[in-house]
Amino acid sequence: MIGVLAATSNVRASQEPRVIVETVRSMPLVSRLELSGTVTPRRLSQLSAEVPGSVAAVHHDAGAEVSAGEVLVELDPKLEEIARQQTIAQIADAEAQLADAHRRLGIAEDLAKRSHGPQNAVDTIKTEIAVRRATVEQLNAQRLASEERLVRHQIKAPFAGAIARKMTEVGQWVVPGTAVAELVELNGLRIDLPVPQQHFTALKEGVDISVAFDALPKTTFPARIDAIVPVSDPNARTFTLRVVPMNPEIAIGPGMSARATISLRTGTEGLVVSRDALLRQPDGRITAWVVEDNGDGHRVRERRVEIGLSFDGLTEIRSGLKLGDRVVVRGNEALTEGQSVELAS
């Protein structure tokens, strides 16, 4: 049995290894720009009270999703309602006094026409009517202001989103400007990326962008440029690039970390091969196996190469190979110099 296994092993050793090759080709070179950034919302608002008052109700806790116009916090309206009722009573009294002045004016004008009363009495009552009419208008304005303040005792969501932070509790006294909640819009999330300023002119609409998130490992998503903020950070020498995923349904949230890969055209062409054609040696050399034809078949020769840019599974070859060379991309792990090989069809 041992002799049979040895014979089988010798037959296999004598066979030429089958390899897959590809041709070194020339194509436009692409530079890969790797960036790290943060998912940010289009809108983030700290909602605050517009009138003073005691918090009567807090309807949502942090994390709750709310609709636009939904009431989030209510202030106790009792004092304002009392003030409104007082104003309404004052309006009723002022309107009654205005009506009485109109009645007296009619009497005074009738007497003056029959020479039974002085004309200055008519003029005095007309002046009184003007004053009382202005009082009614002023009180109506106070009523409208009171009603508007009552409306503002309810703090509503200005847009649909999620409560990022609850910043008040029932019983707390708030004054105008006091933040009561932080609301974050969940639709239209984008990724803010700090970009070194030397790449500013290279970033244009239509460049290939892919994004990945630590919360969604091993998955990348295509994205597009949403905005380029041309204001540079003078300390870091960077500007902000905002990109949005093509798929708006990705399960991401504000504050998540993100990584983006941007493919930038260099404007030049170069020789490229598949990354699988390259072998990194223990001494640091990078080599490739080139297939040469001879009269009785194909043999491989090892070439030391110098590489450049890498993109889309390809690597730029700056030296060591020439256009049209055939390099081994599969089966190149155990080849030896001058070894005969069989090309896989």
C-alpha positions as CSV (number, residue, x, y, z in Angstrom):
1,M,0.0,0.0,0.0
2,I,2.9,2.4,0.8
3,G,4.4,1.7,-2.6
4,V,1.2,2.6,-4.4
5,L,0.9,5.9,-2.5
6,A,4.6,6.7,-3.3
7,A,4.0,6.0,-7.0
8,T,0.9,8.2,-7.1
9,S,2.8,11.0,-5.4
10,N,5.6,10.8,-8.0
11,V,3.1,11.0,-10.9
12,R,1.6,14.1,-9.4
13,A,5.0,15.7,-8.8
14,S,5.8,15.2,-12.5
15,Q,2.7,17.0,-13.7
16,E,3.0,20.7,-14.6
17,P,1.0,23.0,-12.3
18,R,-2.0,24.6,-13.8
19,V,-2.0,28.4,-13.5
20,I,-4.3,31.2,-14.5
21,V,-2.7,34.2,-16.1
22,E,-3.7,37.7,-17.1
23,T,-2.1,40.3,-19.3
24,V,-0.5,43.5,-18.0
25,R,-2.6,46.4,-19.4
26,S,-2.7,50.1,-19.4
27,M,-5.6,52.1,-18.0
28,P,-6.4,55.4,-16.3
29,L,-5.1,55.4,-12.7
30,V,-7.3,56.1,-9.7
31,S,-6.2,57.3,-6.3
32,R,-8.1,56.0,-3.3
33,L,-8.8,58.5,-0.6
34,E,-9.7,56.9,2.8
35,L,-11.6,59.2,5.2
36,S,-13.2,58.9,8.6
37,G,-16.2,60.9,9.6
38,T,-19.5,61.1,11.6
39,V,-23.1,60.7,10.7
40,T,-24.9,64.0,11.2
41,P,-28.6,65.1,10.9
42,R,-29.8,67.8,8.5
43,R,-31.5,69.4,11.4
44,L,-30.8,69.4,15.2
45,S,-32.7,71.8,17.4
46,Q,-32.7,72.5,21.1
47,L,-36.3,73.4,21.8
48,S,-36.9,76.1,24.4
49,A,-39.7,77.8,26.2
50,E,-41.0,81.1,24.8
51,V,-42.9,82.0,27.9
52,P,-42.2,81.5,31.6
53,G,-44.1,78.9,33.5
54,S,-44.1,75.7,35.5
55,V,-43.7,72.4,33.5
56,A,-47.1,70.6,33.8
57,A,-46.4,67.6,31.5
58,V,-43.5,66.0,29.6
59,H,-45.0,63.7,27.0
60,H,-41.9,62.0,25.6
61,D,-38.6,60.6,26.9
62,A,-35.3,60.4,25.1
63,G,-35.3,58.1,22.1
64,A,-39.0,58.6,21.3
65,E,-39.9,59.4,17.6
66,V,-42.3,62.2,17.2
67,S,-44.2,63.9,14.3
68,A,-44.1,67.5,13.2
69,G,-46.4,69.6,15.4
70,E,-46.7,67.0,18.1
71,V,-46.8,68.5,21.7
72,L,-43.7,67.6,23.6
73,V,-43.9,69.7,26.8
74,E,-46.8,71.6,28.4
75,L,-46.5,74.5,30.8
76,D,-49.2,75.2,33.4
77,P,-51.5,77.7,31.7
78,K,-53.7,78.7,34.7
79,L,-52.1,82.1,35.4
80,E,-52.3,83.0,31.7
81,E,-55.8,81.8,31.4
82,I,-56.8,84.0,34.4
83,A,-55.1,87.0,32.7
84,R,-57.0,86.3,29.5
85,Q,-60.4,86.1,31.4
86,Q,-59.6,89.4,33.1
87,T,-58.9,91.0,29.7
88,I,-62.1,89.7,28.3
89,A,-64.0,91.2,31.2
90,Q,-62.2,94.5,30.7
91,I,-63.2,94.4,27.0
92,A,-66.8,93.8,27.9
93,D,-66.8,96.8,30.2
94,A,-65.0,99.0,27.7
95,E,-67.5,98.1,24.9
96,A,-70.4,98.8,27.2
97,Q,-68.9,102.3,28.0
98,L,-68.3,102.9,24.3
99,A,-71.9,102.0,23.6
100,D,-73.1,104.3,26.3
101,A,-71.0,107.1,24.9
102,H,-72.6,106.6,21.4
103,R,-76.0,106.8,23.1
104,R,-75.1,110.0,24.8
105,L,-73.7,111.4,21.6
106,G,-77.0,110.8,19.8
107,I,-78.9,112.7,22.6
108,A,-76.3,115.6,22.6
109,E,-76.5,115.9,18.8
110,D,-80.3,116.0,18.8
111,L,-80.3,118.7,21.5
112,A,-77.7,120.7,19.6
113,K,-79.8,120.6,16.4
114,R,-82.8,122.0,18.3
115,S,-80.6,124.6,20.1
116,H,-81.4,123.0,23.4
117,G,-77.8,121.9,24.1
118,P,-74.2,123.3,23.5
119,Q,-72.1,122.1,20.5
120,N,-69.1,121.7,22.7
121,A,-70.9,118.9,24.6
122,V,-71.1,117.0,21.3
123,D,-67.4,117.5,20.7
124,T,-66.5,116.3,24.2
125,I,-68.5,113.1,23.7
126,K,-66.9,112.5,20.3
127,T,-63.5,112.7,21.9
128,E,-64.6,110.4,24.7
129,I,-65.8,107.9,22.0
130,A,-62.4,108.0,20.3
131,V,-60.6,107.3,23.5
132,R,-63.0,104.4,24.5
133,R,-62.7,102.9,21.0
134,A,-58.9,103.0,21.3
135,T,-59.2,101.3,24.8
136,V,-61.3,98.5,23.3
137,E,-58.7,98.0,20.5
138,Q,-55.9,98.0,23.0
139,L,-57.7,95.4,25.2
140,N,-58.4,93.2,22.2
141,A,-54.7,93.3,21.3
142,Q,-54.0,92.3,24.9
143,R,-56.4,89.4,24.5
144,L,-54.8,88.2,21.3
145,A,-51.4,88.4,23.0
146,S,-52.7,86.4,25.9
147,E,-54.2,83.8,23.6
148,E,-50.9,83.5,21.8
149,R,-49.0,83.1,25.0
150,L,-51.4,80.3,26.0
151,V,-50.6,78.6,22.7
152,R,-46.9,78.9,23.5
153,H,-47.4,77.1,26.8
154,Q,-47.3,74.0,24.5
155,I,-43.9,73.3,23.1
156,K,-44.3,71.4,19.9
157,A,-41.9,69.5,17.5
158,P,-41.0,71.9,14.6
159,F,-40.2,68.8,12.4
160,A,-40.5,65.0,12.6
161,G,-37.6,63.3,14.4
162,A,-36.4,61.7,17.6
163,I,-35.9,63.1,21.0
164,A,-32.1,63.1,21.6
165,R,-32.3,64.5,25.1
166,K,-35.0,65.3,27.6
167,M,-33.9,68.4,29.4
168,T,-36.7,69.2,31.9
169,E,-39.1,67.5,34.3
170,V,-42.6,68.1,35.7
171,G,-42.6,70.9,38.3
172,Q,-39.5,72.7,36.9
173,W,-39.9,76.5,36.4
174,V,-38.7,77.6,33.0
175,V,-38.1,81.0,31.5
176,P,-37.8,82.0,27.8
177,G,-34.7,80.4,26.4
178,T,-34.6,77.4,28.7
179,A,-34.0,74.3,26.7
180,V,-36.5,71.6,27.4
181,A,-35.6,69.0,24.7
182,E,-33.2,68.3,21.9
183,L,-34.8,67.1,18.7
184,V,-32.9,65.4,15.8
185,E,-34.3,64.8,12.3
186,L,-33.8,61.2,11.2
187,N,-34.6,61.7,7.6
188,G,-31.8,62.8,5.2
189,L,-28.8,61.8,7.4
190,R,-25.5,62.6,5.9
191,I,-21.8,61.9,6.7
192,D,-19.5,64.8,7.5
193,L,-15.9,64.0,6.4
194,P,-12.8,66.2,7.1
195,V,-10.7,66.2,3.9
196,P,-7.1,67.4,3.6
197,Q,-7.1,70.7,1.7
198,Q,-4.9,69.4,-1.1
199,H,-7.8,67.3,-2.4
200,F,-10.2,70.3,-2.6
201,T,-10.0,70.7,-6.4
202,A,-10.2,67.0,-7.1
203,L,-13.6,66.4,-5.4
204,K,-16.4,66.9,-7.9
205,E,-19.9,65.6,-8.5
206,G,-19.9,62.1,-9.9
207,V,-16.8,60.7,-8.1
208,D,-17.2,57.2,-6.9
209,I,-17.8,57.1,-3.1
210,S,-18.5,54.1,-0.9
211,V,-19.2,54.3,2.8
212,A,-19.1,51.8,5.7
213,F,-20.2,52.0,9.3
214,D,-18.9,50.3,12.4
215,A,-22.5,49.5,13.3
216,L,-22.9,47.6,10.0
217,P,-19.7,45.6,9.7
218,K,-18.6,44.0,6.4
219,T,-21.0,46.1,4.3
220,T,-20.4,49.1,2.1
221,F,-22.9,51.4,0.5
222,P,-22.6,53.7,-2.5
223,A,-22.9,57.4,-1.7
224,R,-22.8,60.8,-3.5
225,I,-21.6,64.2,-2.7
226,D,-24.2,66.4,-0.9
227,A,-22.2,69.5,-0.3
228,I,-18.6,70.7,-0.1
229,V,-18.1,73.2,2.7
230,P,-15.3,75.4,1.4
231,V,-14.4,76.9,4.8
232,S,-11.1,75.3,5.9
233,D,-10.2,74.4,9.4
234,P,-7.0,76.5,9.8
235,N,-5.6,74.2,12.6
236,A,-6.1,70.9,10.8
237,R,-5.9,72.2,7.2
238,T,-9.0,70.4,6.3
239,F,-12.4,71.2,4.8
240,T,-15.7,69.4,5.3
241,L,-17.2,67.0,2.6
242,R,-20.8,66.0,3.2
243,V,-22.0,62.8,1.5
244,V,-25.3,61.0,1.6
245,P,-25.9,57.2,1.1
246,M,-27.7,56.3,-2.1
247,N,-30.0,54.1,0.0
248,P,-31.9,56.2,2.5
249,E,-33.2,53.1,4.3
250,I,-29.8,52.3,5.9
251,A,-30.3,51.7,9.7
252,I,-27.9,54.4,10.9
253,G,-28.3,57.2,13.4
254,P,-26.7,60.5,14.2
255,G,-23.3,60.3,15.9
256,M,-22.3,57.0,14.4
257,S,-18.8,56.7,13.1
258,A,-18.4,56.2,9.3
259,R,-15.6,55.5,6.9
260,A,-15.6,56.6,3.3
261,T,-13.5,55.6,0.3
262,I,-13.4,58.0,-2.6
263,S,-12.0,57.2,-6.0
264,L,-10.2,60.2,-7.5
265,R,-9.0,60.2,-11.1
266,T,-5.4,61.2,-11.4
267,G,-5.5,62.2,-15.0
268,T,-2.7,59.8,-15.9
269,E,-2.5,56.2,-17.3
270,G,-0.3,53.4,-16.1
271,L,0.3,49.7,-16.2
272,V,-1.9,47.6,-13.9
273,V,-2.3,44.0,-12.8
274,S,-4.7,42.2,-10.4
275,R,-3.6,42.4,-6.8
276,D,-3.5,38.5,-6.8
277,A,-0.6,38.6,-9.2
278,L,1.7,40.1,-6.6
279,L,3.6,38.3,-3.9
280,R,5.2,40.0,-0.9
281,Q,8.4,38.2,0.1
282,P,9.8,37.9,3.7
283,D,12.6,40.3,2.8
284,G,10.1,42.9,1.7
285,R,10.4,42.5,-2.0
286,I,7.3,42.4,-4.1
287,T,7.4,39.9,-7.0
288,A,5.3,38.5,-9.8
289,W,5.6,35.4,-11.9
290,V,5.8,36.1,-15.7
291,V,4.9,33.3,-18.1
292,E,7.3,33.0,-21.1
293,D,6.7,30.8,-24.1
294,N,9.5,28.4,-25.3
295,G,9.5,25.7,-27.9
296,D,8.2,23.0,-25.7
297,G,5.6,24.9,-23.5
298,H,5.5,27.6,-20.9
299,R,7.9,28.5,-18.2
300,V,7.7,31.1,-15.4
301,R,10.3,33.8,-14.5
302,E,10.2,35.7,-11.3
303,R,10.2,39.5,-11.6
304,R,10.8,42.0,-8.9
305,V,8.3,44.9,-9.2
306,E,7.7,48.3,-7.8
307,I,4.1,49.2,-7.2
308,G,2.1,52.4,-6.9
309,L,-1.6,53.1,-6.5
310,S,-4.2,50.3,-5.7
311,F,-7.9,50.5,-6.7
312,D,-10.7,48.1,-7.6
313,G,-8.6,45.0,-7.0
314,L,-5.8,46.4,-9.3
315,T,-2.4,47.6,-8.5
316,E,-0.2,50.1,-10.5
317,I,3.1,48.7,-11.7
318,R,5.8,51.3,-11.9
319,S,8.7,49.0,-12.8
320,G,9.5,45.4,-13.4
321,L,6.8,44.5,-15.9
322,K,5.9,45.8,-19.4
323,L,2.7,46.1,-21.3
324,G,1.5,42.8,-22.6
325,D,3.4,40.6,-20.1
326,R,1.4,37.6,-18.9
327,V,1.5,37.2,-15.1
328,V,0.2,34.4,-13.0
329,V,-2.8,35.3,-10.8
330,R,-3.8,31.9,-9.6
331,G,-1.5,29.1,-8.7
332,N,1.5,31.3,-8.0
333,E,2.1,30.4,-4.4
334,A,4.7,27.6,-4.9
335,L,6.3,28.2,-8.2
336,T,10.1,28.0,-8.8
337,E,12.3,29.9,-11.3
338,G,12.1,28.4,-14.8
339,Q,9.4,25.9,-13.8
340,S,7.2,24.6,-16.6
341,V,3.5,25.4,-16.2
342,E,0.2,24.6,-17.9
343,L,-2.1,27.5,-18.7
344,A,-5.7,26.9,-17.5
345,S,-8.2,27.6,-20.3
